[in-house]
Amino acid sequence: MTAEKIELFLHISGAFMIVGGTIALSLLYAAMRRTKDAVQLELLLRLAGRTSMITLPGALVAIITGSMLAMTLGLNFGAQWLSTSYTLWFISVALSAAVMGPALSAARALAVSELAAGKRESEAVADAIAATKIRLVVRYLEISLLLFLYLMVFKPGA
């Protein structure tokens, strides 16, 4: 097996991890938006917080092996499709770490405190989940995933 095939296999494996984690987060977020039950919200938030255990390693594998693959193939890192992919990757990781992670953790902490106070339904947690910043980051991650797939498959301008 050649280095190129190993790099490609690892790159695609990382991409599958990103896709799986992003789809899981989107589905969990959709489920969160449909309930005010504090027990369900806490469980969904706990699961959503764990999607980074799939997406982060996948993102690291994809960026490292993708860069190695680009060097192996002699690709121009200044190519539009490749530089756009790197930009999307860095923005996605930054938003996930700086916005999504802390927002989900805060909402989960609120759900735990609401449950401890004996509340079965929580308008406060539902409002925290519906916050514009969470909604926008989830949508950005979904759109960037589609853009990644388009750029990696079709390599426009290459």
C-alpha positions as semicolon CSV with decimal commas, in nm:
position;residue;x (nm);y (nm);z (nm)
1;M;0,000;0,000;0,000
2;T;0,140;0,338;-0,099
3;A;0,173;0,640;0,128
4;E;-0,083;0,819;-0,089
5;K;-0,345;0,546;-0,032
6;I;-0,282;0,540;0,342
7;E;-0,311;0,920;0,361
8;L;-0,629;0,914;0,153
9;F;-0,782;0,639;0,370
10;L;-0,703;0,831;0,690
11;H;-0,825;1,158;0,539
12;I;-1,158;1,004;0,437
13;S;-1,187;0,833;0,778
14;G;-1,142;1,173;0,947
15;A;-1,403;1,321;0,715
16;F;-1,649;1,047;0,811
17;M;-1,593;1,132;1,177
18;I;-1,663;1,500;1,105
19;V;-1,977;1,414;0,908
20;G;-2,103;1,175;1,176
21;G;-2,044;1,419;1,460
22;T;-2,197;1,713;1,274
23;I;-2,507;1,515;1,177
24;A;-2,543;1,390;1,536
25;L;-2,515;1,747;1,669
26;S;-2,775;1,871;1,419
27;L;-3,020;1,594;1,511
28;L;-2,967;1,647;1,884
29;Y;-3,012;2,022;1,843
30;A;-3,338;1,966;1,651
31;A;-3,461;1,738;1,931
32;M;-3,365;1,998;2,194
33;R;-3,567;2,264;2,017
34;R;-3,880;2,046;2,040
35;T;-3,894;1,997;2,418
36;K;-3,893;2,187;2,744
37;D;-3,866;1,873;2,958
38;A;-3,563;1,932;3,181
39;V;-3,466;1,563;3,199
40;Q;-3,472;1,527;2,821
41;L;-3,287;1,854;2,771
42;E;-3,012;1,756;3,014
43;L;-2,967;1,420;2,839
44;L;-2,966;1,577;2,491
45;L;-2,720;1,845;2,603
46;R;-2,491;1,583;2,756
47;L;-2,495;1,387;2,429
48;A;-2,445;1,702;2,220
49;G;-2,145;1,794;2,432
50;R;-1,991;1,459;2,348
51;T;-2,014;1,504;1,971
52;S;-1,683;1,687;1,995
53;M;-1,529;1,352;2,095
54;I;-1,604;1,243;1,739
55;T;-1,560;1,563;1,541
56;L;-1,241;1,698;1,698
57;P;-1,027;1,387;1,642
58;G;-1,181;1,358;1,296
59;A;-1,099;1,720;1,219
60;L;-0,739;1,675;1,333
61;V;-0,696;1,354;1,133
62;A;-0,855;1,515;0,827
63;I;-0,641;1,832;0,836
64;I;-0,314;1,650;0,907
65;T;-0,360;1,371;0,654
66;G;-0,517;1,607;0,402
67;S;-0,211;1,832;0,424
68;M;0,018;1,531;0,390
69;L;-0,184;1,410;0,091
70;A;-0,165;1,753;-0,072
71;M;0,214;1,752;-0,033
72;T;0,239;1,394;-0,162
73;L;0,034;1,486;-0,469
74;G;0,222;1,813;-0,518
75;L;-0,093;2,023;-0,492
76;N;-0,072;2,401;-0,475
77;F;-0,176;2,515;-0,126
78;G;-0,275;2,847;-0,282
79;A;-0,541;2,681;-0,497
80;Q;-0,882;2,836;-0,432
81;W;-1,054;2,512;-0,329
82;L;-0,773;2,414;-0,093
83;S;-0,727;2,754;0,073
84;T;-1,106;2,786;0,113
85;S;-1,113;2,442;0,277
86;Y;-0,843;2,543;0,525
87;T;-1,028;2,866;0,606
88;L;-1,356;2,681;0,664
89;W;-1,175;2,425;0,880
90;F;-1,015;2,689;1,105
91;I;-1,341;2,884;1,141
92;S;-1,535;2,564;1,221
93;V;-1,288;2,453;1,488
94;A;-1,276;2,803;1,639
95;L;-1,656;2,836;1,654
96;S;-1,693;2,487;1,797
97;A;-1,435;2,550;2,069
98;A;-1,508;2,915;2,151
99;V;-1,886;2,931;2,107
100;M;-2,058;2,593;2,081
101;G;-1,874;2,408;2,356
102;P;-1,916;2,676;2,624
103;A;-2,279;2,746;2,523
104;L;-2,374;2,378;2,546
105;S;-2,192;2,344;2,879
106;A;-2,371;2,648;3,021
107;A;-2,710;2,522;2,901
108;R;-2,642;2,179;3,052
109;A;-2,537;2,335;3,385
110;L;-2,862;2,532;3,381
111;A;-3,059;2,213;3,311
112;V;-2,887;2,036;3,601
113;S;-2,967;2,326;3,836
114;E;-3,330;2,334;3,717
115;L;-3,359;1,960;3,784
116;A;-3,200;2,003;4,128
117;A;-3,461;2,270;4,201
118;G;-3,731;2,015;4,115
119;K;-3,843;2,172;3,789
120;R;-3,975;1,925;3,533
121;E;-3,998;2,179;3,254
122;S;-3,749;2,454;3,193
123;E;-3,825;2,759;2,987
124;A;-3,481;2,898;3,077
125;V;-3,296;2,600;2,927
126;A;-3,519;2,603;2,620
127;D;-3,441;2,974;2,576
128;A;-3,067;2,911;2,618
129;I;-3,078;2,643;2,349
130;A;-3,277;2,868;2,117
131;A;-3,017;3,146;2,155
132;T;-2,916;3,297;1,825
133;K;-2,546;3,220;1,866
134;I;-2,608;2,846;1,910
135;R;-2,852;2,835;1,620
136;L;-2,611;3,024;1,394
137;V;-2,313;2,804;1,482
138;V;-2,513;2,486;1,421
139;R;-2,625;2,620;1,082
140;Y;-2,271;2,733;0,997
141;L;-2,135;2,386;1,079
142;E;-2,402;2,223;0,862
143;I;-2,335;2,456;0,569
144;S;-1,957;2,431;0,602
145;L;-1,987;2,052;0,602
146;L;-2,168;2,067;0,268
147;L;-1,908;2,312;0,136
148;F;-1,625;2,083;0,251
149;L;-1,779;1,790;0,068
150;Y;-1,827;1,997;-0,247
151;L;-1,471;2,133;-0,236
152;M;-1,313;1,793;-0,168
153;V;-1,511;1,608;-0,434
154;F;-1,519;1,862;-0,718
155;K;-1,206;2,071;-0,642
156;P;-1,336;2,375;-0,832
157;G;-1,065;2,567;-1,012
158;A;-0,814;2,280;-0,990
